[in-house]
Amino acid sequence: MITISFRKSALACLAGVCLAVGALAAPAGVVDTSDPDKLIRTASDAMLKDIDAHRAAYRKDKTQLYKLVDDVLLPNFDVNYAAQQVLGKHWRNADEQQRSRFIKAFYQSLLQTYGDAMIDFTGDRIKFLPFQGDPAAARATVRTEIRRDGGAIVKVNYSLRKTESGWKAWDVVIEGISYVKSFQEDFGPEVDQNGLDALIRRLETGSARPAARKGA
């Protein structure tokens, strides 16, 4: 299972990539959306410039960072699809209100849990590997390596899918383990035991950790 620290590193980078896709800090044309690899590379560059320029302000008021990510992350991260994959079999049994509440609560939990890690993320931590996918395909993987604080190298791949509104990121795979699958393994037994509404309420109150299970 993916640890919280691994999730922070990968999702901070993913959030930053999506933030940069909005080109909030970059002149028009800096972010190249012609294929998944160029999008991730140029967006990352723009993101890092934005973080460097506003790091002190973000440290003083993290709500500015949360708002910035919230304004831009949602349109460029396929949270609906990711949430559907996380719930797995439980998505099929959920009604529209439950689905809507879960999507919102899941996204907010990611934003609040991992947003802080963006403040300390710097360009020398990420290395892009040669793109091996087909830009014309409907799905793509962008491979990277991220250096952790202690110097260890972690393989982090970003999964993207082509939607009607363009390319969107939806998953992060850390050392071969999908964060979507990891959350699915966390949430599935909890829903089986306590029900979907209980999970949604927990996420809405800001608790990202799985609830205690009976017999644990």
N, C-alpha and C positions, 0 to 999 in steps of 0.2 A: 504494500500500500504506500502511496506517496505521502511523505511527511509534510507537515505544515510549512517548514522552511523551504522545501523543494517547490511546493505550490506557490509560495510567495515569490520566489525568484522567477519562475516561469510566467506566472500570470501578471507580474509586474511588467515584464517585458511585453507580454501580449497586450496589456492595457495601454502601455506606452505606444506600441505600434499602431493600435487603433486610434489613439489620441492624435498621433501625427498624421494619420490618413486625412483627418479633417483640415490639415494644413493651417492650424491656428497660428503657428509661429513661423510658417514658411511662406515665401512668395509663391504665387501661382506657378505651377509647372514643376516645382521641386519634387513633389511626390508623383512617381511614375506608376500609374495603375494599369499599364498595358499587359502585365502578366504577374502572377503571384510573387515570384522571386523579386522582381524589381519593386513591387509595391512594398514588400516587407523591408527590403534594404533601404529604399529612399525614405520610407516612413520612419524607420528607426533613426536615421540620421537627423531628420527634422525633429523628432521627438527629443533626442538627446540635446539638441541645441536649445530647445524650449526649456527643458529641465535645468540645464546649466544656467540659462539666463534668469530663471525665476526660482532657483533652489532656495535661496534665503527666504523669499516670501512664502514659499510652500512650507518651510520649516516652522515659520511663525504662525501661519494660519492654514492648517491642513484642510479646512473646509474649502479653500480656494482650489486645492488640488482635486478634492472630491467633485466639486462642481464642474471643473474643467473636464475631468474624465467622464462624468455623467453626461455632459452636453454632447460629447463626441463618441464615446465608446459604444453606446447603445446602437447607433445607426450602422456601425462597422463591425460589430461583433454579433454573430448570429445566435443571440441568446435564446430565442425561441426554439431553434433546432437543438442547441446544446441542452437546454432544460428538458426537452422531450427525450433525448438520449439518456440523460441522467435518471429520469424517472423510469425509463424502460417500460416494463409491463404495466406499471401503475399509471402511466400516462393514458393508456387505453381506457382505464376504468374511471378516470377523473372527469368531472363535468367542466364546462367552460369556465365557470367562476374559479374553481380550484386550479385549473391550468393557468389562468391569468394571474392569480395570486401567487402561485409557485414561481412563475417566470419572474415576476417583479421582486419577490423576496429573495430568490436565488441570485439574481443580478445584484441586488443591493448588498447581499452578504459578501459577494466577490469584491464589489467596489470597496466596502468598508474594511474587509479583512486584508486585502492585498494592496490597496492604494498606497499605504504608507511606504511600502518597499520601493516605490518608484522614486522617492526622494533621493535615495542613495545610489541609484543605478547609474553607471557611467559606461561610456562607449568602449572602454578597454576590456570590459567583461564579456563581450559578445563577439563571436567569430562566425561568419557565414560560410557554409560549405557549398560547393558547386551544386547548382540546381539540376536535378535529374528527372524532373517531371516534364509533362507535355503541356505547354501553356494553353493549348486549345482544348484540353480536357475539362471536365466539369468539376474535378477535384484536384487538389495539389497539396504537396507537403514541402515546406521550406525547412531545411535542416540547419541547425546552429549548434554551437558549443558555447556554454556559459561558464565562466570562471567564478567559483564561489570565493568567499572571503578568505578561506584557508588555502586557496590555490588549486583545489581540486577542480577538474574539468567535468562538466555534466553535459550530456547530449540532450538537447532540447529541440524537438521538432514541432512546427506549427502546422495544423491542418486547416485548410481553407476549402470552401465550396463556392461554386459560381451560382449566384441567385439571380432573380429577375432584376434586382437593383445593383448587381455587380458582385465582385469577390468579397467574401466575408470570412473572417477567422471564426472557428467554433471549438477547437480543441487544442490542447497542448500535451505532447507526449514526452515524458521525462524518463530517460534511460529505459525506453521501451514500454513505459506504463502511462496509459492515458489518464488525464485528470478527470475526464468525463466518466470513465470506467471506475475510477477511484471514488468519486462522489456517489456513483450508482451503488457501489458496494457498501458505502457508509449509510446511504439513505434507505436502500431497499429493505434491510431487516428492520429498520426503525419504522417504516411505513407498515410493514407486515405486522409489527407488534402494536404500534400505537395509532396507526391510521395516518392518512395524508394530511388531514387538517392539523394534527398535532405537529407534524414536521413543519408545515407552513407557518404555524404560530411561533415555533421556535426560531425560525429564520427571520420572521418579522420582528422579533424582539432583539435581534442582533447576535444571537448565539450561533456560530458557524460549526461548532463541534457536535458530533453525533450525541444524541441523548443516551443516557445509561440504559443498557438493555437488561431485561430480567435474567437473573441467573449469572450475570457478568461479575 
